[in-house]
Amino acid sequence: MTKFYPTDYLHPLSLAYWRYTLWRSQYYSPQRLESLQWHLLSRMLQHCRDKVPYYEKHLGSLRIERLEDLSAIPILNKDTVWQHPNEFKARDFKRYQPRPIRTSGTTGSPRTVYWDKGSNVMELACQWRHMSWLGYRLGQTILDLRSKFFDNPLGYKWHAGCRVLAVSTDGIEAAGIADLAQLVRRFKPVLWRGHPLAIYTLCKCLKEAGIQDLKPSAVVSVSESLLPPHREFIEAFSGVKVCDSYGLKEHNALITQCPEGGYHVNVEYGRVEILRSDGEPAKPGEEGLIVATGLHNRAFPLLRYDTGDTAVASDRVCPCGRTLPLVEKISGLRADYLLDSRGKWVSGLRINVYDLSGIRFSQLVQSQPETVDVYLVPAPDYEDRVGQDLIRDLKRKLGQEMIINVHLVDQVPIRDRPKFQFVVNRLDRTAFPRHDMNEIS
């Protein structure tokens, strides 16, 4: 969980406006939703033409007079943003109260993007709306479960400003589950949110320990693929539906799942296109690339941004009654797992590269137990300490006995897949059945 600063989000008038609007726009007619999105998009396009160096040069004389005309803008590659970040900063950048945020995406390539007050307000309002679909009320406590380490020895952190109890599941074992259960009882979270494997791990340990009094009222999975066996186990244990969520650190796309199963595109948040390999819009049932255009980040706007993720297009209407358009599923968000030195599967490995500089691309490959090969494509500012820091952090997560081999290369070795994978596991999972990973393809 990115560090929470209340001042990033507490813009009362804007928040009140979007609280009022979003609760109504989710039931607008398709025509009215398109009109609202066009209003937001045309405003952003004018801002980009007037104040953002990259778009001053590249929008030129393009005539964009309706949503469909957005396809005239070339798709924006992540490398372009990485190589020329200042070109995407508005000339009045500081006016929007930007904050730098580190992200690695699924490429393992650490980048800095910026959140501003407009995109933060929209993020909070849309996440609030999503959680309200599950019965959550603002101010209730959330349990945030991730595969990560905290600086403190307690393995958790209380964020009073947003009433979130953040817990790492990396160290959870049967012997310590009673202490964790007592902690959760003390804070009484009603909603559990986090990495799917982390939520699954907690549910599994609670069940094995016979602890039945800790059940969430709602569950939201984020950041990684929600795999069927994890969903099934979490839902069986908790008695509630897992509602998935897809978003980007770049604050330009948000897709949220309702209890009826529909993956709703938050059109007030960003313009989402699902494109085939030939650049044409995917037809219902076809898989395509997610291309995202943020509608609120004026400090650092990204138009037609290649997310690297894929989804299956849909023309269905959700039985929940909301008219926000659907995708059938998020099909290409893939995070593989590594087997640590204790024989435990671990996810959340992108976090280890967030704060590292000097890396263009990276990839983690496990071909045998207790060994991980790290392939780094260095940038001009790469220093030896970067590799040493990464070894230290990976050993902390995977166990001191793990052998971590760092290789400096011109390109990462495994690129023959439809979507790039930061973590690639080549182990025979049927030989390591812990956590039912043998059920996962």
Number of C-alpha atoms within 10 A of each C-alpha: 12 7 7 13 11 11 10 18 20 14 14 10 9 16 18 12 11 19 18 12 13 19 14 11 20 20 14 16 13 14 9 12 19 16 14 15 20 20 15 19 23 17 13 21 18 13 17 26 17 13 18 24 16 20 22 16 11 13 16 9 9 11 11 15 10 13 15 9 11 20 14 12 15 12 16 17 13 17 12 11 18 15 11 11 15 14 17 22 23 23 15 11 16 12 12 17 14 22 14 11 16 18 21 21 22 24 19 25 26 25 24 18 22 20 24 24 23 21 27 20 22 24 21 17 23 22 14 16 20 22 21 15 15 19 13 18 14 13 10 13 20 24 23 24 27 23 22 22 20 12 8 8 7 10 17 19 15 14 15 11 11 15 16 23 21 20 27 19 23 22 14 16 14 13 9 11 18 15 10 18 15 12 14 15 12 9 15 17 21 19 22 21 26 24 22 27 27 26 24 23 23 22 23 18 18 22 13 12 13 9 14 12 9 18 19 18 16 25 25 23 25 18 21 20 21 21 14 12 16 25 19 13 14 23 17 12 17 17 13 16 20 25 25 28 24 19 14 14 17 24 26 26 27 24 26 25 23 23 15 12 17 24 25 25 21 22 23 27 25 24 24 21 23 24 21 16 10 8 12 12 17 20 15 14 14 15 24 25 25 23 22 25 26 27 29 26 26 27 29 25 29 26 23 22 23 17 20 18 20 22 22 22 25 19 12 13 14 17 11 12 10 18 19 22 21 22 23 19 20 22 15 20 19 20 18 18 20 26 23 21 18 11 15 16 21 20 22 22 22 22 20 20 23 18 15 19 17 18 22 21 21 27 24 26 23 19 14 13 16 19 19 24 17 22 23 24 18 21 12 8 8 16 13 8 10 17 22 13 14 18 21 16 18 21 17 14 22 26 15 16 13 20 17 21 14 16 15 14 14 12 15 18 12 15 10 8 7 10 16 20 23 24 25 19 17 12 15 11 16 12 9 16 14 13 16 13 17 14 13 11 7
